[in-house]
Amino acid sequence: MATLKIHGLPPSTFTRTVRLACHEKGIDYEMVDAMPSTIGPLNPFGKIPAITHGDLTLYESIAILRYIERVFPGPKLWPEDAVAAAVCDQWASAVADSLVNAALRYFAARAGFLPVPAEMAQKYLARTVEVVPIFDRQLGRHRFLAGEALSVADLYLYPLYAYFPDIAELRAIADKAPNVNRWAREMAARPSVAATEPSFKPQVAA
Ligand SMILES: N[C@@H](CCC(=O)N[C@@H](CS)C(=O)NCC(=O)O)C(=O)O
């Protein structure tokens, strides 16, 4: 089988989600550094990651994850049961939409990647304050985000949550989320997480 290539950057949360999935499933892959500004030939929307696998070029992390789930052996990242799989999709999407549009945007604003007025950044922060407790409640009821087994939902949440300690305002929110912190500690002990730890991170002024 052709080597799977992941085009993206290690600090990119969506790139890390796809890398985590490969490690969890035991898939050998090659990392090819690509920035949103250079990914154009593989993704006309200018976002990372994309993958190439033989003749296939694919972008959008959820499409990539579903592809590797179907094509490669290894531990399943979605439950078999239809209802449980739908719940898993629900939580993955809640991270990629509600949490990304709050916390990741705030992080990007603080790191200087997203030039928005301070007032807009404060709205992202306020939304993060509202959204994190919803994840905390869910992780108070279950070991993992979509139930008792690791799933793609966890692989979306971890890379984003891993940035919370880097910014005091996000750290303060995390400090009030004991269940997310319990889950994050458990996730941090997984070999997939250690193997995908970015060697560089965006620098954020205190
Ligand atoms: N829906 C896309 C989102 C990917 C995404 O937003 N990637 C970020 C990096 S983590 C990016 O490329 N941002 C550049 C931009 O939005 O211009 C996916 O799931 O793959």
The ligand as a Gaussian input file, in Angstrom:
#p B3LYP/6-31G(d) Opt

LIG

0 1
 N      -12.542000      22.225000       8.496000
 C      -11.118000      22.082000       8.366000
 C      -10.464000      23.115000       9.269000
 C       -8.950000      23.132000       9.096000
 C       -8.362000      24.401000       9.679000
 O       -9.067000      25.360000      10.067000
 N       -7.033000      24.419000       9.749000
 C       -6.355000      25.599000      10.207000
 C       -5.077000      25.239000      10.937000
 S       -5.418000      24.373000      12.458000
 C       -5.994000      26.432000       8.992000
 O       -5.510000      25.925000       8.013000
 N       -6.235000      27.738000       9.081000
 C       -5.890000      28.643000       8.036000
 C       -7.051000      29.461000       7.591000
 O       -8.174000      29.272000       8.080000
 O       -6.832000      30.307000       6.715000
 C      -10.686000      20.661000       8.757000
 O      -11.404000      20.050000       9.548000
 O       -9.679000      20.156000       8.232000

